[in-house]
Amino acid sequence: MEPLNIIAVVALIGIVFWSIRGKSNAVVTLVFERNELTQWTGISKKCASEIDEFVKRDLEVSERIVVRGFPSPNGGIRYEIRGASLDPGTEQQIRNFLKQVVCHPAPPKTRCQ
């Protein structure tokens, strides 16, 4: 195979990988660093303030944690927690608080509705 063809194939694979990698169906994204909420999408500023207060009051977050909320089949939001190694109890505490907060958005409508 000629070098130009190899470069073209590698470039095409890179483009496909890059386009697939960037897609996420998360409706809520929260980033915590050093006991504070530093970034968020999908929630209001008021809600972000409530979550920030919760983190400062009830959690010890020394490392970066990313929480993403995905639409679940039953109509709610399923939260996925990544980053620092938290014990299962702390992860559940975060999920329970986020489910109680009323300010998260409704999941997007599907074509079937």
N, C-alpha and C positions, 0 to 999 in steps of 0.2 A: 504494500500500500504506500502510496506517495505521502510525503510529509504534509502536504497541503490538505489532503483528505483526512489525515489523522487529526490535524488541528481543527478542521471543520466538525468532525464527529465529537471531539472533546468539547468544543464550544457549544454544540447543540445539546449535549448531555448536561452541561453546566446551566444553560438557559432553562431547560426543563426542570432540573432540580431546584433552581432558584425560584421559579414561579410556583412550584408545588409547596416549597418550604414556607413561603410567606403567608399562606392562607390559614386562617383560624376562624372558627365559628363561635368564639367566645363572645358572650354578650356583656360580660363584666370582667375587667382586669384590674387588679390591685397589686401594687408593689410596695413592700415594707422594707425599710432599712433603718437600723439603729433606733428602734422603738418609735418610728413614725411612718405615716403613709406618705410616700414621696411621689407616686404616680398613680393615676386612675383613669379608667375609661368606662363608659356605660352607666355612670351614676352621677347624681347631682352634687354640687359643691356642699350642700347641707348634709347630705348623706356621707360624703367623704369626711366631713368634720366629725360626725358621730363615730365613724369607724376609727378615725385617728385618735379620738378620746378613749375609745375602747382599748386600742393597742397600748396607749400610754398608761392606762389605768390597770389593765388586767394581764398584759403579756410582757414577757422579756424577750425582745427580738434583737439579737445582736448581729445576726447575719441577714443577708438579703432573702426575702421570701416573696414569691409571686403566686397570687391566687387568681385563678381564672374560673369564671362561671359559664357553664354551657347549658343550653336548653336540654331538659330531660323529657323523655317520652310522656311522662305523666303531667306535663305542663309546668313543672317547677324549674328550678335552676340547680344543677349539680356542680358543686365547687371542687376544684382540683388544686391542691396546695403543693408547690414545688420550692426547692431551695434548701434552706437550713434543715438539718435533721431535727424535727420536732417530735416529741412523743405523741402517740395516738390521742391521748387525752387533750392535749393542746390543740391539735388539728381539729378535733371534734368541737372544742370550745369555739374556735374560729368559725367553723361551719354553722354551729347553732346560732351564734350572734348574727351572722350574715343572713340567715334565713328569717330571723326575727325583724331585721331592719326592713321597713316597708318601702324604702326608697329605691330598691332595685327595679330595673325595667321588666316588663312582661317579655317572655320569650317571643321571638319573631313568629309570625303566623306561617304555617306551612301551606302548601298548595291545596291540601285536602280540606281546609277550613272554609 
